[in-house]
Amino acid sequence: MKRGFGTIASALYLATASPALAHHSHPLTYDWCKSITVEGRVDSVEFKNPHSIIVVRQDDGTAYTVDWMPVANLTRNGILEPAKGALAFGTRVSVTGAPIRPAAEIQGFFPDFKGDVNPRTIDPWVIRRVGDTFSWALPQVPDPAKCAGIFRTPAR
């Protein structure tokens, strides 16, 4: 019975999703069934609302955008000041999280989505300064090995 209810609830959630909801639907915008880890140096950080942005440049020059939580949440959780000190330009960091889905997959969940996506964008689960004590992680990190089928790529 629980399984049937979960499927029905998921279907209702997806059926009633709107473009405004897409902004806050990380498992539908980012592929939580996959995990990526990027290590490199902080190229830039913008602590802002609605999302803080960290650009991490790998040693080969490839840049990744980390779509982190809003400055309001960082402040409320006491993370903002330690993060400002730890994530300075040039600092070596490691970020693990979900890669963004291609635009076509996002449109499968949100047909009105018309935007482009940067394929090197990550929804972080863990951010840590390499060789240092600063680290941040979601209270419960998703496990791609136990990925819920409702977050798989939608059929088109």
N, C-alpha and C positions, 0 to 999 in steps of 0.2 A: 504494500500500500504506500509506504514512504517513497518508493522509487517512482510510482505513478504520479504521486502528488508533486514530486520534484520536477518531473518532466512537464507536467501541466503548468506549474509555476514558472518554469523557465520559458516555456512557449508564450505564456502571457506577457512575461517581461519583455521578450524580444518583439512580440507583436505590438506592444504599446510604446516601444522606444521611439524617441524623437531626436532630431539633430541636437537639441540642447542637452539631452541625456547622453549623447555620444561623447560629449566632452568629459563626462565623468564615468564612462563605461570602460575602464581600463582593460578588463579581460576581453572585451570585444574589439577594442582599438589596438591593443597589444596582444601578442600571441603567448598567453600564459602556459601553453602546452610546450613551449620552447624556452630555453635559457641560453643567455649569452653572457660571457665574461669578457670585459675589456680592461686592459691595463695600459696606462699611459700617464701623461702629464696634464694637469689642469691648464687649459688654454684660456678659459674665461668662466666666470660665474656671475649669474644675475639672480640675486635673491629678490623675488617679486611675487605678486599675485597675478594671475591665478596659479602659475607654476613657476618654481625656481628652475633655472636652466644652468647646467654645467656642461661645458664643452671639454671633452677629454681627447687629446691627440696622442695616438699611438706612436711608437718609435719609427714606424714606416711613413708617418705623416697623415695617416687616415684619422679623420676627426669623427667622433661620435657625440651626439647630443643626448644628454641625460635629462629627461623630463621629470623633475623631482617635485616634491610637495610645495604648496604655497608658503610664502614667508609667514603668513599668519599661523599656520600649523607648526612650522619650525619654531616660532616664538613661543607658542602655547606649550609645546613639548620640551622647551628648554634646549633645543638643538641649535638654534640660530647662531648664538655667539661662539660656541665651540666649532661649528661648521665654518664660520667666517675665518677663524684662526687657522683651521686645519686645511682648508681647501683654497689656499692662496695660489696665485699664478706660478706654474712650474712644479707644483707639488705632485709627486707620483701617487696615483690612486688606482684602485681596482674597483670596478663596478660590475655587479651581477644583476641581471634582471631579464625582463621579457622584451624581445624585439618588436618593433611596430609592425603591424600587418601591412601588406601592400594595399593601395587605395581600393583595388577591386574587391578585396576581402572585406574591407570596412564597409564598402557599399552593399555587400551582401547582408550585413546586419542593419545598415542605415542607408536605404536607397537614395535619400536626399543628399548624401555626402558627395560633395563635388570637389573637395580639396585635393591637393597633392600631399604626399608624405615624403619626408626625408628617410630613406631606408636605413640610415644609421642612427636611429633614435631608439632609446632604451627607456623602459619604465623600470626604475631601479627597485630591487628587493634588498640589496646590500651595497653600501658604499663604505670603503675603508681606505685610509691613508696607508700606503705601503711602508712597512717598517716603523710604524708609529702606533699610538694608542687610540687614535680617533677611528671610530667605526659607528655606522648607523645601519639598522636593519628594520624591516617591517616586523611587527610583533609576531606574525605568523607568515613565514616565507612560503610562497606557493611551491609545490613539488610537481614539476612537469611529468615525472614518472607516474604520478597518480592523477593525471590531468582529467578533469571532468569533461565528458563528451559534449556538453552544451557549449563549451568554448572552442570547439573545433571549427574549422573553416565552414561557413554556411554553403549549402548546395545552391547552385544558381541555375 
